[in-house]
């Protein structure tokens, strides 16, 4: 009888040991694209694409601008506040402006899109973000490497005619 009680207590002990909750820590906020692109970025390469020539299979339809017009000095800084919300941006270096060299910015979406469409970096001239000056497509989001790619597309009557593809590497 004593052995049955010990056996029963052992089984109850095993079952109660299996009921412990695993401590996975406290959940944090998800990582946004703002956290990934906030900071200063150096130009790795700049390519100009003739969209009309590309659409009509005319060669050449691309030109590397990286070493022309001082673009090797191009840097862009996307500033964020302490909570990783976008504030201002600034183009550094003595380069011809392809878009407004300073202003305010925000993303069209804080997370990567599930439909494979590019998140857009919206550029504004005012802090209230009511006067949009340009739009950059974020075609490659920084991940395991601190590199990203943005694209500026110029359009006339709804048809793209030239685009600029910036490949950037994080400064820090």
Secondary structure, DSSP 4 states (H G I P E B T S, - for coil): -HHHHHHHHHHHHHHHHTTPPP------PPPPHHHHH-EEEEEEEEEEEEHHHHHTT-S--EEE-TTSTTGGG-EEEEEE-TTS-EEEEEEESS---SS-SEEEEEES-SS--TT-PPEEEEEESSTTS-SEEEEEEEEE--SSSSEEEEEEEEEETTEEEEEEEEEEEE--
